[in-house]
Amino acid sequence: MLSLNKFVCLNILFYCSFDLGSVADSGTNS
């Protein structure tokens, strides 16, 4: 259970970081 929670947390952080980077790089997001 803890492992899954940790994985999800890391996944969210990575996704958020990637999303922010994508938006900043593209400038505009549909």
C-alpha positions in Angstrom: 0.0 0.0 0.0 2.7 2.4 1.0 4.8 1.6 -2.1 1.8 2.2 -4.4 1.1 5.6 -2.7 4.7 6.6 -3.1 4.7 5.5 -6.8 1.5 7.5 -7.4 3.0 10.6 -5.7 6.2 10.4 -7.8 4.1 9.8 -10.9 2.0 12.9 -10.2 5.1 15.0 -9.5 6.7 13.8 -12.8 3.5 14.4 -14.7 3.0 17.9 -13.3 6.6 18.8 -14.1 6.3 17.4 -17.6 3.0 19.2 -18.2 4.5 22.5 -16.9 7.5 22.1 -19.1 5.4 21.3 -22.1 3.2 24.3 -21.6 6.2 26.6 -21.1 7.9 25.3 -24.1 4.9 25.4 -26.4 3.7 28.7 -25.0 0.1 27.8 -25.7 -1.9 24.7 -24.9 -5.1 23.8 -26.6 
